[in-house]
Every structure is written in structure tokens, then in C-alpha cells.
Amino acid sequence: MEEGLASLGINVSTLVAQVVNFCILLLLLYLVAYKPLMRMFDERSKKVKEGIEQAEHIKEQMAKADEEVAKRIEEASEEGQKIVKQAMDAGEEVRAKVQQEAKEEARALITEAQAEIKYERDEAVKELRKQVADLAIMAAGKVIGRSLDKEAHRQLIDDVLEETPELRKN
């Protein structure tokens, strides 16, 4: 085999030496360059993986925060609606109370006005009776003074009515 390789211009001892040197070089490169490069690639891969995991974690936290914000907004909206409803209920109560007080005040005013009207009517009736009695007394006094026929009696009543300022014809 040496002769076949020699005819090709290949020296076997040099070839073996080059193969041994190449293996030593590969071993040195493996120890010096490949391991540190692989370690550096692994570290970089690990950092990228951690970055992705951290990004996923942040994404989950943001989703949770968005849910929390939506929940708080909904709670605030519900609380606001409760407050508005309470305010409306309180306003309705105040309106009903004011309306009831106004009705009671109106009833009191009507009752007072009715009492005053009754009092004024009673006073007017009393005054009218007094005036009628005075007229009857005056008429009787004049009748007693002279005897009257029907025409004279009517004339006497007209004269009395004319003398009384409240009963004068206008």
C-alpha cells in the first residue's frame, strides 16, 4: 500500500504525522475554542430563554393588571350607579316630604280661611239682624205715632230705608 501511495506522491510517514498533528490540533481547538464558544452560546441561549420567559411573565402580569383595572372600573361604575340611585331616592323622599308639607299647609290655610269666612258671615248676619231690629223699632215707632194705610205704610218703609245709609238704593 505504501507503493500505491508513493506512486501518487504521498509519503505515509508524513501522512501519519499530519493526521496525528490534525488530531492534536482538533483536540486543542476543542479544549481551547469549542468549549468556551459552546459555553458562550449556551449562556446566550439561556439569556434569550430567560428574556422570553420574563417577557411572558410580564405579559401575564399585564393581562392580570388589565383584568384588575377592568374589574375596578366595573366596581367603580356600579358604586357610582348606587350613589346616583341613592341620591335620586333621597331627592324623591325630599320631594315627597315637601309635597306632603305643602298639602298640609294648604289644608291649614283652607281651614283657617273657612273659619274666617264663617266668622265674617256670622258677624254680617248679626249686624243685619241688628239693623233689621232697629228698622222694625223705628217703623213701629212711626206707626204708633200715626195710623197708616197700605200706601202710607209703604212710604214709611221707603223713608226708613233711605235714612239708613247701609240700605240706601244706589
C-alpha positions in Angstrom: 0.0 0.0 0.0 2.9 2.2 0.6 3.9 1.7 -3.0 0.5 2.7 -4.3 0.5 5.8 -2.1 4.1 6.6 -3.1 3.2 6.4 -6.8 0.6 9.1 -6.0 3.3 11.2 -4.4 2.0 10.6 -0.8 4.6 9.8 1.9 3.0 7.6 4.5 5.1 8.8 7.4 4.3 12.4 6.6 0.6 11.5 6.2 0.6 9.8 9.6 2.4 12.7 11.2 -0.1 15.1 9.6 -3.1 13.0 10.8 -1.6 13.0 14.3 -1.0 16.7 14.2 -4.5 17.3 12.9 -6.0 15.3 15.7 -3.9 17.1 18.3 -5.0 20.4 16.7 -8.6 19.3 16.8 -8.2 18.3 20.5 -6.6 21.7 21.3 -9.3 23.6 19.4 -11.9 21.5 21.1 -10.5 22.3 24.5 -9.5 26.0 23.9 -12.0 27.3 21.4 -15.0 24.9 21.0 -15.8 24.5 24.7 -15.7 28.2 25.5 -17.7 29.0 22.3 -20.3 26.4 23.2 -20.4 27.7 26.8 -20.9 31.3 25.4 -23.6 30.0 23.0 -25.3 28.2 25.9 -25.2 31.2 28.1 -26.5 33.4 25.3 -29.3 30.8 24.6 -30.0 30.7 28.3 -30.2 34.6 28.5 -32.6 34.6 25.4 -34.7 31.9 27.0 -34.8 33.8 30.3 -35.7 37.0 28.4 -38.6 35.2 26.6 -39.8 33.7 29.9 -39.5 37.2 31.5 -41.4 38.7 28.6 -44.1 36.0 29.0 -44.3 36.7 32.7 -44.6 40.4 32.1 -47.3 39.7 29.5 -49.2 37.6 32.1 -48.8 40.4 34.7 -50.1 42.9 32.2 -53.1 40.7 31.4 -53.8 40.4 35.1 -53.4 44.1 35.6 -55.8 44.8 32.7 -58.3 42.4 34.2 -57.9 44.1 37.6 -58.3 47.6 36.1 -61.4 46.4 34.2 -62.8 44.9 37.4 -62.1 48.1 39.4 -63.7 50.2 36.6 -66.8 48.0 36.7 -66.9 48.2 40.6 -66.5 52.0 40.4 -69.3 52.1 37.8 -71.5 50.0 40.0 -70.7 52.1 43.0 -71.4 55.3 41.0 -74.7 53.9 40.0 -75.5 53.1 43.6 -74.6 56.6 44.6 -76.8 58.1 41.9 -79.7 55.8 42.8 -79.3 56.8 46.5 -79.2 60.5 45.5 -82.3 60.0 43.4 -84.1 58.2 46.2 -83.1 60.9 48.7 -84.3 63.5 46.2 -87.6 61.7 45.8 -88.0 61.4 49.6 -87.4 65.2 49.9 -89.8 65.9 47.1 -92.5 63.8 48.7 -91.9 65.3 52.1 -92.1 68.9 50.7 -95.2 67.9 48.8 -96.8 66.5 51.9 -95.9 69.6 53.9 -97.3 71.8 51.2 -100.6 69.8 51.2 -100.8 70.1 55.0 -100.1 73.8 54.8 -102.7 74.2 52.1 -105.3 72.3 54.3 -104.4 74.5 57.2 -104.8 77.7 55.1 -108.2 76.4 53.8 -109.4 75.5 57.2 -108.3 78.9 58.5 -110.0 80.7 55.6 -113.2 78.7 56.1 -113.2 79.7 59.8 -112.6 83.3 58.9 -115.4 83.2 56.3 -117.8 81.7 58.8 -116.8 84.3 61.4 -117.4 87.1 58.9 -120.7 85.6 57.8 -121.9 85.3 61.4 -120.8 88.9 62.1 -122.7 90.0 58.9 -125.8 88.1 59.9 -125.6 89.6 63.5 -125.2 93.1 62.1 -128.1 92.6 59.6 -130.3 91.3 62.4 -129.4 94.4 64.5 -130.2 96.7 61.6 -133.5 94.9 60.9 -134.4 95.1 64.5 -133.5 98.9 64.5 -135.6 99.3 61.4 -138.5 97.4 62.9 -138.3 99.6 66.1 -138.1 102.8 64.0 -141.0 101.6 61.8 -143.1 100.6 64.9 -142.4 104.0 66.5 -143.5 105.8 63.4 -146.6 103.6 63.0 -147.5 104.2 66.6 -147.3 107.9 66.0 -150.0 107.7 63.3 -152.3 105.2 61.8 -151.3 104.2 58.3 -153.0 102.8 55.4 -151.2 100.5 52.9 -149.8 103.3 50.8 -148.6 105.3 53.9 -147.0 102.1 55.3 -145.0 101.6 52.1 -144.0 105.2 52.1 -142.8 104.9 55.7 -140.7 101.9 54.9 -139.1 103.6 51.9 -138.3 106.7 54.1 -136.6 104.4 56.7 -134.6 102.7 54.1 -133.5 106.0 52.7 -132.4 107.2 56.1 -130.3 104.1 56.8 -127.0 104.6 54.9 -126.3 100.8 54.6 -129.6 100.1 52.9 -129.8 103.1 50.5 -130.6 102.5 46.9 -127.7 103.4 44.7 
